[in-house]
């Protein structure tokens, strides 16, 4: 089939990212920030409550592949620990605090954020020839800012982020959103990802063609699932597309 559009995974495919989600420094920083909101919690208390609320949120999801909402988790934490001082803060500040906490936590836990080699060169070549989109498991609180930071957000439309929808890959609805946004049939679209289960299996459920980028991130085997192509360098994507 003729390829008319391309969708990409982000982390592990275009972007090398490393986070330490349980890092003491992150929960210490959040705990210190909470002090100025009238909440007094030790770092281990912040950590335990954060992960408890995150697990509870996912447990109550009706979705087969539930995605959490980071801002909602921090909002729940604030509601559970608020004092009279907290409740007396200006309404605008109270409304913005969950987002600020989410961004603070992500920023402190992030250790690496950079493009894989040749990603920009390949995207420059493809962008002039194909509609490009993103299907990523992430929080919008993080994803769009990180795409902007590495300088590639403008290449893609639509940008489909699991955190916006409450479910994550391999749910086929996410891939279909990208197809609908690009206006192409699945048989004429290619998906490039680094995880055999979430990316390749997910894209194949809607009959997209697939490329497995064998990077240092992602699950590499899933129940006999095979990609149409496997690459170890993003430049290898170009000859697959006849470029």
Buried (B, 14 or more C-beta within 10 A) or exposed (E): EEBBBBBBBBBBBBBBBEBEEEBEEBBBBBBEBBEEBBBEBEBEBBBEBBBBBBEEBBEEBEEEBBBBBBBBBBBBBBEEBBEEEBEEBEEEEBEEBBBBBBBBBBEBBBEEBEBBEBBBEBBEBBBEEBBBBBBBBBBBBBBBBBBEEBEBBEBBEBBBBBBBBBBBBBBBBBBBBBBEBBEBBBEBBBBBBBBBBBBBBBBBBBBBBBBBBBBEBBBBEBEEBBBBBBBEEBBBBBEBBEE
